[in-house]
């Protein structure tokens, strides 16, 4: 499940992103650079990761990680978002 990362173009082996790579992917989708991930930004990130239901993944990710219930994932909540993404099958343990 999810987007694979090509490790070696000669033998075409692929692996899902690591937890650190997931964190960087989520940060990349903070398109307005406010250090907060909105539901729409999360939806785009999960779509990039290959989710067939990115809207639902965004809702669930927000539910699992938004500790202060402001409707956004901030830097302090990012670890919980990454943990959710790993549990959902979007990563390999590094």
C-alpha positions as CSV (number, residue, x, y, z in Angstrom):
1,X,0.0,0.0,0.0
2,X,1.2,3.5,-0.6
3,X,3.8,5.1,-2.8
4,X,7.1,3.2,-3.1
5,X,10.5,4.7,-3.2
6,X,13.0,3.3,-5.7
7,X,16.1,2.2,-3.9
8,X,18.2,1.0,-6.8
9,X,17.2,1.7,-10.4
10,X,19.3,-1.3,-11.6
11,X,17.2,-4.0,-9.8
12,X,14.0,-2.0,-9.4
13,X,13.5,-2.8,-5.7
14,X,11.1,-0.5,-3.9
15,X,10.1,0.1,-0.3
16,X,7.5,2.3,1.3
17,X,8.9,5.5,2.9
18,X,10.5,5.4,6.3
19,X,9.1,7.4,9.2
20,X,11.5,10.2,8.6
21,X,10.5,10.3,4.9
22,X,6.9,10.3,5.9
23,X,7.5,13.3,8.2
24,X,9.2,15.2,5.3
25,X,6.3,14.3,2.9
26,X,3.8,15.7,5.4
27,X,5.8,18.8,5.9
28,X,6.1,19.2,2.1
29,X,2.3,19.4,1.9
30,X,2.1,22.4,4.3
31,X,1.6,24.5,1.2
32,X,1.0,27.8,3.0
33,X,4.1,27.3,5.3
34,X,2.2,28.0,8.5
35,X,3.6,24.9,10.2
36,X,0.1,23.5,10.5
37,X,-1.4,20.8,8.4
38,X,-5.1,21.3,7.5
39,X,-7.5,18.6,6.6
40,X,-7.1,19.5,2.9
41,X,-3.3,19.4,3.1
42,X,-3.4,16.0,4.8
43,X,-5.8,14.8,2.1
44,X,-3.2,15.8,-0.6
45,X,-0.4,14.2,1.3
46,X,-2.3,10.9,1.7
47,X,-3.2,11.1,-2.0
48,X,0.5,11.4,-2.8
49,X,1.2,8.4,-0.6
50,X,-1.1,6.4,-2.7
51,X,-4.2,6.1,-0.5
52,X,-7.3,5.1,-2.4
53,X,-9.4,7.0,0.3
54,X,-7.2,10.1,1.0
55,X,-10.1,12.1,2.5
56,X,-10.9,9.4,5.0
57,X,-7.2,8.9,5.8
58,X,-6.9,12.7,6.3
59,X,-9.9,12.7,8.7
60,X,-8.6,9.7,10.7
61,X,-5.1,11.2,10.8
62,X,-6.4,14.4,12.1
63,X,-8.5,12.6,14.7
64,X,-5.5,10.6,15.9
65,X,-3.0,13.4,16.0
66,X,-4.8,16.7,16.8
67,X,-4.4,16.7,20.5
68,X,-5.5,20.3,21.0
69,X,-8.6,19.9,18.8
70,X,-7.9,23.0,16.7
71,X,-8.5,21.2,13.4
72,X,-4.8,21.2,12.4
73,X,-1.7,19.1,13.0
74,X,1.1,21.2,14.4
75,X,4.8,20.3,14.9
76,X,4.2,18.8,18.4
77,X,1.4,16.6,17.0
78,X,3.4,15.4,13.9
79,X,4.8,12.3,15.7
80,X,1.2,11.1,16.3
81,X,0.4,11.7,12.6
82,X,3.4,9.7,11.5
83,X,2.5,6.9,14.0
84,X,-1.0,6.8,12.5
85,X,0.4,6.6,8.9
86,X,2.7,3.7,9.9
87,X,-0.2,1.8,11.5
88,X,-2.2,2.4,8.3
89,X,0.5,0.8,6.3
90,X,2.2,3.8,4.7
91,X,5.7,3.1,6.0
92,X,8.4,0.6,7.0
93,X,10.2,0.8,10.4
94,X,13.5,2.4,10.0
